[in-house]
């Protein structure tokens, strides 16, 4: 192999790697895998998003686990697009530190009716502080009305 060939070979390899990287990015974008945004409601669907509970000292997040066995595509169960109609959803209540929210301390099954074009947010409140027993309910973000679950009285 001549010196000229040995110097151009690394350049060719780098050029090929760049070409493959561009192709991979284009393929991800076209396949929809690169869509990192939350789902949005449509004329036929609604969205259940993540909710918060508590305060800075003791609080956390309420997340959707599944609706009729369908799980969110996000690893952390942050949002789920669902069809309009009657549903039963399973929700987890997480206790969060200032850094992490990975300890599910309660769960609730909620029956609700979803309307197309609406966003719903779960809420929770401890019945007795420190008990890990919760009221969990689902609120329509557009109207502020409770559509399922048991809010505190």
MARVOZA-127353 format. One record per residue: residue number from 1; residue in one letter; x, y, z of N, C-alpha, C in turn. Coordinates in nm, 3 decimals, m for minus. Atoms other than C-alpha are relative to their C-alpha. Last residue first. Example, Ala and Ser with C-alpha at 12.3 -4.5 7.8 and 13.67 -1.06 7.14 Angstrom:
BEGIN
<k 2 r S n_X m0.082 n_Y m0.119 n_Z m0.006 ca_X 1.367 ca_Y m0.106 ca_Z 0.714 c_X m0.077 c_Y 0.109 c_Z 0.073>;
<k 1 r A n_X 0.089 n_Y m0.119 n_Z 0.000 ca_X 1.230 ca_Y m0.450 ca_Z 0.780 c_X 0.090 c_Y 0.120 c_Z 0.000>;
//
This chain:
BEGIN
<k 153 r X n_X 0.129 n_Y m0.071 n_Z m0.020 ca_X m6.433 ca_Y 1.589 ca_Z 5.084 c_X 0.016 c_Y 0.126 c_Z 0.079>;
<k 152 r X n_X 0.031 n_Y m0.020 n_Z m0.142 ca_X m6.101 ca_Y 1.471 ca_Z 4.941 c_X m0.130 c_Y 0.078 c_Z 0.017>;
<k 151 r X n_X m0.070 n_Y m0.116 n_Z m0.056 ca_X m6.126 ca_Y 1.367 ca_Z 4.576 c_X m0.029 c_Y 0.012 c_Z 0.150>;
<k 150 r X n_X 0.056 n_Y m0.053 n_Z m0.123 ca_X m6.225 ca_Y 1.010 ca_Z 4.489 c_X 0.082 c_Y 0.118 c_Z 0.050>;
<k 149 r X n_X m0.075 n_Y 0.013 n_Z m0.123 ca_X m6.171 ca_Y 0.880 ca_Z 4.137 c_X m0.071 c_Y 0.063 c_Z 0.118>;
<k 148 r X n_X m0.011 n_Y 0.136 n_Z m0.053 ca_X m6.316 ca_Y 1.004 ca_Z 3.814 c_X 0.083 c_Y m0.001 c_Z 0.126>;
<k 147 r X n_X 0.067 n_Y 0.094 n_Z 0.090 ca_X m6.415 ca_Y 1.307 ca_Z 3.606 c_X 0.010 c_Y m0.144 c_Z 0.048>;
<k 146 r X n_X m0.045 n_Y 0.136 n_Z m0.031 ca_X m6.343 ca_Y 1.582 ca_Z 3.859 c_X m0.077 c_Y m0.095 c_Z m0.088>;
<k 145 r X n_X 0.090 n_Y 0.096 n_Z m0.065 ca_X m6.419 ca_Y 1.915 ca_Z 3.693 c_X 0.068 c_Y m0.134 c_Z 0.024>;
<k 144 r X n_X m0.030 n_Y 0.006 n_Z m0.143 ca_X m6.159 ca_Y 2.184 ca_Z 3.623 c_X m0.086 c_Y m0.099 c_Z 0.076>;
<k 143 r X n_X 0.116 n_Y m0.042 n_Z m0.080 ca_X m6.325 ca_Y 2.250 ca_Z 3.286 c_X 0.030 c_Y 0.007 c_Z 0.149>;
<k 142 r X n_X 0.076 n_Y m0.107 n_Z 0.065 ca_X m6.033 ca_Y 2.242 ca_Z 3.041 c_X m0.111 c_Y 0.054 c_Z 0.090>;
<k 141 r X n_X m0.073 n_Y m0.127 n_Z m0.003 ca_X m5.790 ca_Y 2.047 ca_Z 3.262 c_X m0.080 c_Y 0.116 c_Z m0.059>;
<k 140 r X n_X m0.001 n_Y m0.052 n_Z 0.137 ca_X m6.040 ca_Y 1.765 ca_Z 3.322 c_X 0.065 c_Y 0.138 c_Z 0.004>;
<k 139 r X n_X 0.064 n_Y m0.128 n_Z 0.028 ca_X m5.946 ca_Y 1.631 ca_Z 3.667 c_X 0.014 c_Y 0.033 c_Z m0.149>;
<k 138 r X n_X m0.038 n_Y m0.046 n_Z 0.133 ca_X m5.871 ca_Y 1.272 ca_Z 3.776 c_X m0.081 c_Y 0.125 c_Z m0.035>;
<k 137 r X n_X 0.109 n_Y m0.038 n_Z 0.088 ca_X m5.881 ca_Y 1.158 ca_Z 4.140 c_X 0.057 c_Y 0.059 c_Z m0.129>;
<k 136 r X n_X m0.055 n_Y m0.019 n_Z 0.135 ca_X m5.666 ca_Y 0.987 ca_Z 4.400 c_X m0.118 c_Y 0.028 c_Z m0.092>;
<k 135 r X n_X 0.110 n_Y m0.027 n_Z 0.091 ca_X m5.736 ca_Y 1.006 ca_Z 4.775 c_X 0.068 c_Y 0.022 c_Z m0.135>;
<k 134 r X n_X 0.028 n_Y m0.119 n_Z 0.079 ca_X m5.437 ca_Y 0.852 ca_Z 4.936 c_X m0.141 c_Y 0.004 c_Z m0.055>;
<k 133 r X n_X 0.136 n_Y 0.031 n_Z 0.044 ca_X m5.306 ca_Y 0.616 ca_Z 5.205 c_X m0.052 c_Y 0.128 c_Z m0.064>;
<k 132 r X n_X m0.006 n_Y 0.066 n_Z 0.132 ca_X m4.928 ca_Y 0.645 ca_Z 5.240 c_X m0.135 c_Y m0.054 c_Z m0.045>;
<k 131 r X n_X 0.066 n_Y 0.131 n_Z m0.003 ca_X m4.987 ca_Y 0.728 ca_Z 5.609 c_X 0.019 c_Y m0.083 c_Z m0.127>;
<k 130 r X n_X m0.095 n_Y 0.107 n_Z m0.029 ca_X m4.734 ca_Y 1.011 ca_Z 5.648 c_X m0.058 c_Y m0.140 c_Z m0.006>;
<k 129 r X n_X m0.139 n_Y m0.028 n_Z 0.034 ca_X m5.000 ca_Y 1.282 ca_Z 5.667 c_X 0.093 c_Y m0.113 c_Z 0.045>;
<k 128 r X n_X m0.064 n_Y m0.038 n_Z m0.127 ca_X m5.345 ca_Y 1.124 ca_Z 5.699 c_X 0.148 c_Y 0.016 c_Z m0.032>;
<k 127 r X n_X 0.113 n_Y m0.010 n_Z m0.092 ca_X m5.566 ca_Y 1.104 ca_Z 5.389 c_X 0.047 c_Y 0.041 c_Z 0.139>;
<k 126 r X n_X m0.003 n_Y 0.098 n_Z m0.108 ca_X m5.271 ca_Y 1.181 ca_Z 5.165 c_X m0.119 c_Y 0.022 c_Z 0.092>;
<k 125 r X n_X m0.024 n_Y m0.064 n_Z m0.129 ca_X m5.364 ca_Y 1.382 ca_Z 4.859 c_X m0.005 c_Y m0.107 c_Z 0.107>;
<k 124 r X n_X 0.004 n_Y 0.085 n_Z m0.119 ca_X m5.356 ca_Y 1.281 ca_Z 4.495 c_X 0.022 c_Y 0.085 c_Z 0.123>;
<k 123 r X n_X m0.037 n_Y m0.070 n_Z m0.124 ca_X m5.421 ca_Y 1.438 ca_Z 4.156 c_X m0.006 c_Y m0.100 c_Z 0.115>;
<k 122 r X n_X 0.029 n_Y 0.064 n_Z m0.127 ca_X m5.439 ca_Y 1.292 ca_Z 3.804 c_X 0.050 c_Y 0.085 c_Z 0.117>;
<k 121 r X n_X m0.116 n_Y 0.004 n_Z m0.089 ca_X m5.446 ca_Y 1.527 ca_Z 3.504 c_X m0.040 c_Y m0.068 c_Z 0.131>;
<k 120 r X n_X 0.036 n_Y 0.036 n_Z m0.136 ca_X m5.678 ca_Y 1.501 ca_Z 3.205 c_X 0.127 c_Y m0.013 c_Z 0.084>;
<k 119 r X n_X m0.115 n_Y 0.049 n_Z m0.074 ca_X m5.634 ca_Y 1.673 ca_Z 2.870 c_X m0.045 c_Y m0.022 c_Z 0.144>;
<k 118 r X n_X m0.025 n_Y m0.043 n_Z m0.137 ca_X m5.933 ca_Y 1.714 ca_Z 2.640 c_X 0.128 c_Y m0.061 c_Z 0.056>;
<k 117 r X n_X m0.053 n_Y m0.136 n_Z m0.003 ca_X m5.971 ca_Y 1.703 ca_Z 2.260 c_X 0.035 c_Y 0.049 c_Z 0.140>;
<k 116 r X n_X m0.102 n_Y m0.031 n_Z 0.101 ca_X m6.195 ca_Y 1.397 ca_Z 2.263 c_X 0.042 c_Y 0.146 c_Z 0.013>;
<k 115 r X n_X 0.054 n_Y m0.068 n_Z 0.116 ca_X m6.387 ca_Y 1.346 ca_Z 2.588 c_X 0.114 c_Y 0.035 c_Z m0.095>;
<k 114 r X n_X m0.086 n_Y m0.097 n_Z 0.067 ca_X m6.277 ca_Y 1.086 ca_Z 2.841 c_X m0.072 c_Y 0.061 c_Z m0.120>;
<k 113 r X n_X 0.043 n_Y m0.018 n_Z 0.140 ca_X m6.517 ca_Y 0.909 ca_Z 3.078 c_X 0.084 c_Y 0.111 c_Z m0.060>;
<k 112 r X n_X 0.028 n_Y m0.135 n_Z 0.046 ca_X m6.367 ca_Y 0.781 ca_Z 3.403 c_X m0.048 c_Y m0.002 c_Z m0.145>;
<k 111 r X n_X 0.090 n_Y 0.005 n_Z 0.116 ca_X m6.306 ca_Y 0.474 ca_Z 3.619 c_X m0.034 c_Y 0.144 c_Z m0.038>;
<k 110 r X n_X 0.101 n_Y m0.105 n_Z 0.016 ca_X m6.003 ca_Y 0.500 ca_Z 3.848 c_X m0.081 c_Y m0.025 c_Z m0.127>;
<k 109 r X n_X 0.069 n_Y 0.027 n_Z 0.126 ca_X m5.777 ca_Y 0.226 ca_Z 3.985 c_X m0.117 c_Y 0.098 c_Z m0.009>;
<k 108 r X n_X 0.145 n_Y m0.015 n_Z 0.002 ca_X m5.540 ca_Y 0.354 ca_Z 4.251 c_X m0.053 c_Y m0.035 c_Z m0.138>;
<k 107 r X n_X 0.058 n_Y 0.011 n_Z 0.133 ca_X m5.182 ca_Y 0.288 ca_Z 4.351 c_X m0.151 c_Y 0.014 c_Z 0.012>;
<k 106 r X n_X 0.143 n_Y 0.033 n_Z 0.003 ca_X m4.964 ca_Y 0.376 ca_Z 4.647 c_X m0.045 c_Y m0.014 c_Z m0.145>;
<k 105 r X n_X 0.045 n_Y 0.030 n_Z m0.136 ca_X m4.601 ca_Y 0.423 ca_Z 4.752 c_X m0.148 c_Y m0.034 c_Z 0.007>;
<k 104 r X n_X 0.145 n_Y 0.003 n_Z 0.005 ca_X m4.426 ca_Y 0.412 ca_Z 4.415 c_X m0.050 c_Y m0.044 c_Z 0.137>;
<k 103 r X n_X 0.063 n_Y 0.089 n_Z m0.098 ca_X m4.066 ca_Y 0.501 ca_Z 4.491 c_X m0.151 c_Y 0.012 c_Z m0.008>;
<k 102 r X n_X 0.004 n_Y 0.138 n_Z 0.047 ca_X m3.880 ca_Y 0.639 ca_Z 4.187 c_X m0.063 c_Y m0.097 c_Z 0.099>;
<k 101 r X n_X 0.139 n_Y 0.042 n_Z m0.021 ca_X m3.923 ca_Y 1.013 ca_Z 4.202 c_X m0.012 c_Y m0.145 c_Z m0.043>;
<k 100 r X n_X 0.060 n_Y 0.115 n_Z 0.066 ca_X m3.565 ca_Y 1.138 ca_Z 4.238 c_X m0.146 c_Y m0.020 c_Z 0.036>;
<k 99 r X n_X m0.068 n_Y 0.044 n_Z 0.122 ca_X m3.368 ca_Y 1.457 ca_Z 4.311 c_X m0.078 c_Y m0.107 c_Z m0.076>;
<k 98 r X n_X m0.034 n_Y m0.118 n_Z 0.081 ca_X m3.544 ca_Y 1.666 ca_Z 4.578 c_X 0.062 c_Y m0.040 c_Z m0.133>;
<k 97 r X n_X m0.099 n_Y m0.078 n_Z m0.074 ca_X m3.702 ca_Y 1.347 ca_Z 4.704 c_X 0.030 c_Y 0.122 c_Z m0.086>;
<k 96 r X n_X m0.118 n_Y m0.056 n_Z 0.065 ca_X m4.022 ca_Y 1.221 ca_Z 4.549 c_X 0.091 c_Y 0.068 c_Z 0.100>;
<k 95 r X n_X m0.059 n_Y m0.090 n_Z m0.097 ca_X m4.292 ca_Y 0.986 ca_Z 4.679 c_X 0.132 c_Y 0.048 c_Z m0.061>;
<k 94 r X n_X m0.142 n_Y 0.007 n_Z m0.032 ca_X m4.473 ca_Y 0.836 ca_Z 4.382 c_X 0.036 c_Y 0.101 c_Z 0.108>;
<k 93 r X n_X m0.037 n_Y m0.119 n_Z m0.075 ca_X m4.846 ca_Y 0.767 ca_Z 4.344 c_X 0.145 c_Y m0.019 c_Z 0.043>;
<k 92 r X n_X m0.095 n_Y 0.014 n_Z m0.111 ca_X m4.921 ca_Y 0.511 ca_Z 4.075 c_X 0.025 c_Y 0.135 c_Z 0.063>;
<k 91 r X n_X m0.092 n_Y m0.111 n_Z m0.028 ca_X m5.232 ca_Y 0.518 ca_Z 3.854 c_X 0.090 c_Y m0.036 c_Z 0.117>;
<k 90 r X n_X m0.078 n_Y 0.030 n_Z m0.120 ca_X m5.434 ca_Y 0.239 ca_Z 3.691 c_X 0.105 c_Y 0.109 c_Z 0.016>;
<k 89 r X n_X m0.144 n_Y m0.021 n_Z 0.000 ca_X m5.699 ca_Y 0.351 ca_Z 3.445 c_X 0.062 c_Y m0.038 c_Z 0.133>;
<k 88 r X n_X m0.050 n_Y 0.027 n_Z m0.134 ca_X m6.051 ca_Y 0.235 ca_Z 3.367 c_X 0.151 c_Y 0.010 c_Z m0.006>;
<k 87 r X n_X m0.128 n_Y 0.068 n_Z m0.023 ca_X m6.212 ca_Y 0.387 ca_Z 3.061 c_X 0.018 c_Y m0.033 c_Z 0.148>;
<k 86 r X n_X m0.015 n_Y 0.048 n_Z m0.138 ca_X m6.538 ca_Y 0.515 ca_Z 2.916 c_X 0.126 c_Y m0.084 c_Z 0.014>;
<k 85 r X n_X 0.089 n_Y 0.104 n_Z m0.050 ca_X m6.521 ca_Y 0.708 ca_Z 2.590 c_X 0.029 c_Y m0.038 c_Z 0.144>;
<k 84 r X n_X 0.112 n_Y m0.056 n_Z m0.077 ca_X m6.279 ca_Y 0.911 ca_Z 2.377 c_X m0.088 c_Y m0.116 c_Z 0.046>;
<k 83 r X n_X 0.119 n_Y m0.031 n_Z 0.079 ca_X m5.969 ca_Y 0.722 ca_Z 2.269 c_X m0.105 c_Y 0.062 c_Z 0.092>;
<k 82 r X n_X 0.106 n_Y 0.101 n_Z m0.008 ca_X m5.649 ca_Y 0.745 ca_Z 2.474 c_X m0.116 c_Y 0.041 c_Z m0.090>;
<k 81 r X n_X 0.109 n_Y m0.037 n_Z 0.089 ca_X m5.313 ca_Y 0.924 ca_Z 2.444 c_X m0.102 c_Y m0.113 c_Z 0.001>;
<k 80 r X n_X 0.059 n_Y 0.106 n_Z 0.081 ca_X m5.090 ca_Y 0.857 ca_Z 2.743 c_X m0.115 c_Y 0.057 c_Z m0.081>;
<k 79 r X n_X 0.122 n_Y m0.039 n_Z 0.071 ca_X m4.852 ca_Y 1.082 ca_Z 2.934 c_X m0.047 c_Y m0.115 c_Z m0.087>;
<k 78 r X n_X 0.032 n_Y m0.141 n_Z m0.015 ca_X m4.564 ca_Y 1.062 ca_Z 3.186 c_X m0.128 c_Y 0.042 c_Z m0.071>;
<k 77 r X n_X 0.146 n_Y m0.013 n_Z m0.004 ca_X m4.543 ca_Y 0.688 ca_Z 3.238 c_X m0.046 c_Y 0.144 c_Z 0.012>;
<k 76 r X n_X 0.043 n_Y m0.051 n_Z m0.130 ca_X m4.171 ca_Y 0.704 ca_Z 3.318 c_X m0.150 c_Y 0.026 c_Z 0.008>;
<k 75 r X n_X m0.048 n_Y 0.084 n_Z m0.109 ca_X m4.058 ca_Y 0.477 ca_Z 3.033 c_X m0.055 c_Y 0.045 c_Z 0.134>;
<k 74 r X n_X m0.111 n_Y m0.058 n_Z m0.075 ca_X m4.267 ca_Y 0.663 ca_Z 2.778 c_X 0.036 c_Y m0.090 c_Z 0.116>;
<k 73 r X n_X m0.125 n_Y 0.039 n_Z 0.067 ca_X m4.477 ca_Y 0.454 ca_Z 2.541 c_X 0.121 c_Y 0.055 c_Z 0.073>;
<k 72 r X n_X m0.063 n_Y m0.109 n_Z 0.075 ca_X m4.768 ca_Y 0.475 ca_Z 2.783 c_X 0.129 c_Y m0.047 c_Z m0.065>;
<k 71 r X n_X m0.095 n_Y m0.082 n_Z m0.075 ca_X m4.921 ca_Y 0.142 ca_Z 2.879 c_X 0.051 c_Y 0.115 c_Z m0.086>;
<k 70 r X n_X m0.092 n_Y m0.068 n_Z 0.092 ca_X m5.233 ca_Y m0.015 ca_Z 2.733 c_X 0.086 c_Y 0.094 c_Z 0.082>;
<k 69 r X n_X m0.117 n_Y 0.080 n_Z 0.032 ca_X m5.393 ca_Y m0.264 ca_Z 2.975 c_X 0.100 c_Y 0.063 c_Z m0.095>;
<k 68 r X n_X 0.042 n_Y 0.125 n_Z 0.065 ca_X m5.734 ca_Y m0.099 ca_Z 2.974 c_X 0.120 c_Y m0.082 c_Z m0.048>;
<k 67 r X n_X 0.144 n_Y m0.014 n_Z 0.019 ca_X m5.562 ca_Y 0.228 ca_Z 3.065 c_X m0.043 c_Y m0.120 c_Z m0.084>;
<k 66 r X n_X 0.064 n_Y 0.061 n_Z 0.117 ca_X m5.212 ca_Y 0.178 ca_Z 3.204 c_X m0.147 c_Y 0.038 c_Z m0.002>;
<k 65 r X n_X m0.070 n_Y 0.126 n_Z 0.024 ca_X m4.958 ca_Y 0.309 ca_Z 3.456 c_X m0.056 c_Y m0.065 c_Z m0.126>;
<k 64 r X n_X 0.082 n_Y 0.105 n_Z 0.059 ca_X m5.063 ca_Y 0.673 ca_Z 3.462 c_X 0.087 c_Y m0.124 c_Z m0.023>;
<k 63 r X n_X m0.020 n_Y 0.035 n_Z 0.140 ca_X m4.855 ca_Y 0.886 ca_Z 3.693 c_X m0.094 c_Y m0.111 c_Z m0.043>;
<k 62 r X n_X 0.099 n_Y 0.103 n_Z 0.030 ca_X m4.908 ca_Y 1.078 ca_Z 4.016 c_X 0.012 c_Y m0.029 c_Z m0.149>;
<k 61 r X n_X 0.058 n_Y m0.002 n_Z 0.134 ca_X m4.603 ca_Y 1.272 ca_Z 4.136 c_X m0.102 c_Y m0.113 c_Z m0.009>;
<k 60 r X n_X m0.045 n_Y 0.085 n_Z 0.108 ca_X m4.450 ca_Y 1.364 ca_Z 4.466 c_X m0.080 c_Y 0.018 c_Z m0.126>;
<k 59 r X n_X 0.083 n_Y m0.011 n_Z 0.119 ca_X m4.487 ca_Y 1.531 ca_Z 4.799 c_X 0.055 c_Y m0.090 c_Z m0.109>;
<k 58 r X n_X 0.046 n_Y 0.135 n_Z 0.033 ca_X m4.354 ca_Y 1.550 ca_Z 5.151 c_X m0.096 c_Y 0.013 c_Z m0.117>;
<k 57 r X n_X m0.048 n_Y 0.091 n_Z m0.103 ca_X m4.146 ca_Y 1.854 ca_Z 5.249 c_X m0.037 c_Y m0.145 c_Z m0.030>;
<k 56 r X n_X m0.145 n_Y 0.022 n_Z 0.008 ca_X m4.187 ca_Y 2.047 ca_Z 4.922 c_X 0.048 c_Y m0.103 c_Z 0.102>;
<k 55 r X n_X m0.081 n_Y m0.122 n_Z m0.003 ca_X m4.564 ca_Y 2.010 ca_Z 4.905 c_X 0.147 c_Y m0.039 c_Z 0.000>;
<k 54 r X n_X m0.078 n_Y m0.041 n_Z m0.116 ca_X m4.818 ca_Y 1.741 ca_Z 4.830 c_X 0.077 c_Y 0.129 c_Z m0.019>;
<k 53 r X n_X 0.071 n_Y 0.000 n_Z m0.128 ca_X m4.933 ca_Y 1.596 ca_Z 4.500 c_X 0.095 c_Y 0.051 c_Z 0.107>;
<k 52 r X n_X m0.082 n_Y m0.018 n_Z m0.120 ca_X m4.839 ca_Y 1.641 ca_Z 4.137 c_X m0.087 c_Y m0.014 c_Z 0.124>;
<k 51 r X n_X 0.045 n_Y m0.094 n_Z m0.100 ca_X m4.997 ca_Y 1.519 ca_Z 3.813 c_X 0.094 c_Y 0.005 c_Z 0.119>;
<k 50 r X n_X m0.049 n_Y 0.019 n_Z m0.135 ca_X m4.871 ca_Y 1.354 ca_Z 3.493 c_X m0.055 c_Y 0.107 c_Z 0.094>;
<k 49 r X n_X m0.135 n_Y m0.049 n_Z m0.026 ca_X m5.078 ca_Y 1.366 ca_Z 3.174 c_X 0.037 c_Y m0.027 c_Z 0.146>;
<k 48 r X n_X m0.017 n_Y m0.002 n_Z m0.145 ca_X m5.382 ca_Y 1.177 ca_Z 3.045 c_X 0.145 c_Y 0.036 c_Z 0.024>;
<k 47 r X n_X m0.132 n_Y 0.032 n_Z m0.058 ca_X m5.451 ca_Y 1.270 ca_Z 2.684 c_X m0.010 c_Y 0.005 c_Z 0.151>;
<k 46 r X n_X m0.027 n_Y m0.084 n_Z m0.117 ca_X m5.774 ca_Y 1.265 ca_Z 2.480 c_X 0.137 c_Y m0.042 c_Z 0.053>;
<k 45 r X n_X m0.072 n_Y 0.051 n_Z m0.116 ca_X m5.843 ca_Y 1.128 ca_Z 2.133 c_X 0.009 c_Y 0.103 c_Z 0.112>;
<k 44 r X n_X 0.045 n_Y 0.134 n_Z m0.035 ca_X m6.077 ca_Y 1.160 ca_Z 1.835 c_X 0.064 c_Y m0.054 c_Z 0.128>;
<k 43 r X n_X 0.145 n_Y 0.006 n_Z 0.014 ca_X m6.062 ca_Y 1.531 ca_Z 1.746 c_X m0.057 c_Y m0.136 c_Z 0.043>;
<k 42 r X n_X 0.047 n_Y m0.029 n_Z 0.135 ca_X m5.707 ca_Y 1.536 ca_Z 1.881 c_X m0.153 c_Y m0.001 c_Z m0.001>;
<k 41 r X n_X 0.135 n_Y 0.048 n_Z 0.033 ca_X m5.528 ca_Y 1.541 ca_Z 2.216 c_X m0.039 c_Y 0.040 c_Z m0.142>;
<k 40 r X n_X 0.098 n_Y m0.108 n_Z m0.004 ca_X m5.150 ca_Y 1.596 ca_Z 2.219 c_X m0.138 c_Y m0.058 c_Z m0.033>;
<k 39 r X n_X 0.114 n_Y 0.013 n_Z 0.091 ca_X m4.886 ca_Y 1.333 ca_Z 2.301 c_X m0.097 c_Y 0.116 c_Z 0.019>;
<k 38 r X n_X 0.113 n_Y 0.068 n_Z m0.062 ca_X m4.577 ca_Y 1.463 ca_Z 2.481 c_X m0.112 c_Y m0.014 c_Z m0.102>;
<k 37 r X n_X 0.103 n_Y m0.082 n_Z m0.063 ca_X m4.281 ca_Y 1.556 ca_Z 2.265 c_X m0.109 c_Y m0.084 c_Z 0.061>;
<k 36 r X n_X m0.013 n_Y 0.008 n_Z m0.145 ca_X m3.982 ca_Y 1.329 ca_Z 2.202 c_X m0.105 c_Y 0.083 c_Z 0.072>;
<k 35 r X n_X 0.100 n_Y m0.089 n_Z m0.055 ca_X m4.055 ca_Y 1.253 ca_Z 1.838 c_X 0.000 c_Y m0.013 c_Z 0.152>;
<k 34 r X n_X m0.066 n_Y m0.118 n_Z m0.053 ca_X m3.725 ca_Y 1.094 ca_Z 1.731 c_X m0.100 c_Y 0.100 c_Z 0.058>;
<k 33 r X n_X m0.070 n_Y 0.033 n_Z m0.125 ca_X m3.882 ca_Y 0.753 ca_Z 1.694 c_X 0.065 c_Y 0.122 c_Z 0.061>;
<k 32 r X n_X 0.072 n_Y m0.053 n_Z m0.114 ca_X m4.129 ca_Y 0.891 ca_Z 1.438 c_X 0.068 c_Y m0.029 c_Z 0.132>;
<k 31 r X n_X 0.074 n_Y 0.108 n_Z m0.067 ca_X m4.001 ca_Y 0.665 ca_Z 1.160 c_X m0.080 c_Y 0.050 c_Z 0.120>;
<k 30 r X n_X 0.108 n_Y 0.049 n_Z 0.085 ca_X m3.905 ca_Y 0.959 ca_Z 0.939 c_X m0.082 c_Y m0.109 c_Z 0.067>;
<k 29 r X n_X 0.098 n_Y m0.107 n_Z 0.017 ca_X m3.706 ca_Y 1.128 ca_Z 1.214 c_X m0.118 c_Y m0.051 c_Z m0.082>;
<k 28 r X n_X 0.071 n_Y m0.020 n_Z m0.126 ca_X m3.528 ca_Y 0.808 ca_Z 1.310 c_X m0.110 c_Y 0.104 c_Z m0.014>;
<k 27 r X n_X 0.087 n_Y 0.115 n_Z m0.022 ca_X m3.440 ca_Y 0.727 ca_Z 0.947 c_X m0.080 c_Y 0.013 c_Z 0.129>;
<k 26 r X n_X 0.114 n_Y m0.015 n_Z 0.092 ca_X m3.306 ca_Y 1.079 ca_Z 0.890 c_X m0.098 c_Y m0.115 c_Z 0.019>;
<k 25 r X n_X 0.082 n_Y m0.110 n_Z m0.050 ca_X m3.086 ca_Y 1.049 ca_Z 1.199 c_X m0.123 c_Y 0.018 c_Z m0.087>;
<k 24 r X n_X 0.067 n_Y 0.046 n_Z m0.122 ca_X m2.956 ca_Y 0.706 ca_Z 1.090 c_X m0.092 c_Y 0.109 c_Z 0.057>;
<k 23 r X n_X 0.106 n_Y 0.092 n_Z 0.040 ca_X m2.877 ca_Y 0.831 ca_Z 0.738 c_X m0.080 c_Y m0.047 c_Z 0.121>;
<k 22 r X n_X 0.108 n_Y m0.082 n_Z 0.058 ca_X m2.683 ca_Y 1.123 ca_Z 0.878 c_X m0.119 c_Y m0.087 c_Z m0.040>;
<k 21 r X n_X 0.063 n_Y m0.074 n_Z m0.110 ca_X m2.482 ca_Y 0.887 ca_Z 1.097 c_X m0.114 c_Y 0.086 c_Z m0.051>;
<k 20 r X n_X 0.087 n_Y 0.093 n_Z m0.072 ca_X m2.415 ca_Y 0.653 ca_Z 0.802 c_X m0.072 c_Y 0.070 c_Z 0.115>;
<k 19 r X n_X 0.113 n_Y 0.032 n_Z 0.088 ca_X m2.281 ca_Y 0.944 ca_Z 0.593 c_X m0.098 c_Y m0.094 c_Z 0.070>;
<k 18 r X n_X 0.089 n_Y m0.117 n_Z 0.002 ca_X m2.065 ca_Y 1.066 ca_Z 0.878 c_X m0.123 c_Y m0.026 c_Z m0.084>;
<k 17 r X n_X 0.068 n_Y m0.005 n_Z m0.130 ca_X m1.923 ca_Y 0.715 ca_Z 0.921 c_X m0.095 c_Y 0.119 c_Z 0.008>;
<k 16 r X n_X 0.104 n_Y 0.103 n_Z m0.001 ca_X m1.846 ca_Y 0.695 ca_Z 0.547 c_X m0.079 c_Y 0.000 c_Z 0.132>;
<k 15 r X n_X 0.106 n_Y m0.047 n_Z 0.090 ca_X m1.659 ca_Y 1.028 ca_Z 0.553 c_X m0.115 c_Y m0.100 c_Z m0.002>;
<k 14 r X n_X 0.072 n_Y m0.107 n_Z m0.070 ca_X m1.459 ca_Y 0.912 ca_Z 0.856 c_X m0.115 c_Y 0.051 c_Z m0.085>;
<k 13 r X n_X 0.075 n_Y 0.061 n_Z m0.110 ca_X m1.366 ca_Y 0.585 ca_Z 0.683 c_X m0.082 c_Y 0.105 c_Z 0.074>;
<k 12 r X n_X 0.113 n_Y 0.071 n_Z 0.060 ca_X m1.267 ca_Y 0.768 ca_Z 0.364 c_X m0.087 c_Y m0.063 c_Z 0.108>;
<k 11 r X n_X 0.097 n_Y m0.103 n_Z 0.045 ca_X m1.051 ca_Y 1.010 ca_Z 0.559 c_X m0.124 c_Y m0.066 c_Z m0.059>;
<k 10 r X n_X 0.073 n_Y m0.053 n_Z m0.116 ca_X m0.884 ca_Y 0.719 ca_Z 0.739 c_X m0.103 c_Y 0.106 c_Z m0.037>;
<k 9 r X n_X 0.089 n_Y 0.100 n_Z m0.057 ca_X m0.809 ca_Y 0.556 ca_Z 0.398 c_X m0.070 c_Y 0.049 c_Z 0.126>;
<k 8 r X n_X 0.138 n_Y m0.027 n_Z 0.041 ca_X m0.670 ca_Y 0.872 ca_Z 0.237 c_X m0.098 c_Y m0.100 c_Z 0.060>;
<k 7 r X n_X 0.048 n_Y m0.126 n_Z m0.055 ca_X m0.341 ca_Y 0.866 ca_Z 0.429 c_X m0.146 c_Y 0.025 c_Z m0.036>;
<k 6 r X n_X 0.016 n_Y 0.013 n_Z m0.144 ca_X m0.276 ca_Y 0.494 ca_Z 0.364 c_X m0.049 c_Y 0.128 c_Z 0.065>;
<k 5 r X n_X 0.117 n_Y 0.081 n_Z m0.031 ca_X m0.344 ca_Y 0.529 ca_Z m0.010 c_X m0.024 c_Y m0.009 c_Z 0.150>;
<k 4 r X n_X 0.118 n_Y m0.078 n_Z 0.041 ca_X m0.098 ca_Y 0.817 ca_Z m0.053 c_X m0.128 c_Y m0.076 c_Z 0.035>;
<k 3 r X n_X 0.024 n_Y m0.099 n_Z m0.105 ca_X 0.170 ca_Y 0.628 ca_Z 0.144 c_X m0.127 c_Y 0.081 c_Z m0.030>;
<k 2 r X n_X m0.083 n_Y m0.121 n_Z 0.008 ca_X 0.146 ca_Y 0.335 ca_Z m0.094 c_X m0.038 c_Y 0.097 c_Z 0.111>;
<k 1 r X n_X 0.086 n_Y m0.116 n_Z 0.000 ca_X 0.000 ca_Y 0.000 ca_Z 0.000 c_X 0.090 c_Y 0.123 c_Z 0.000>;
//
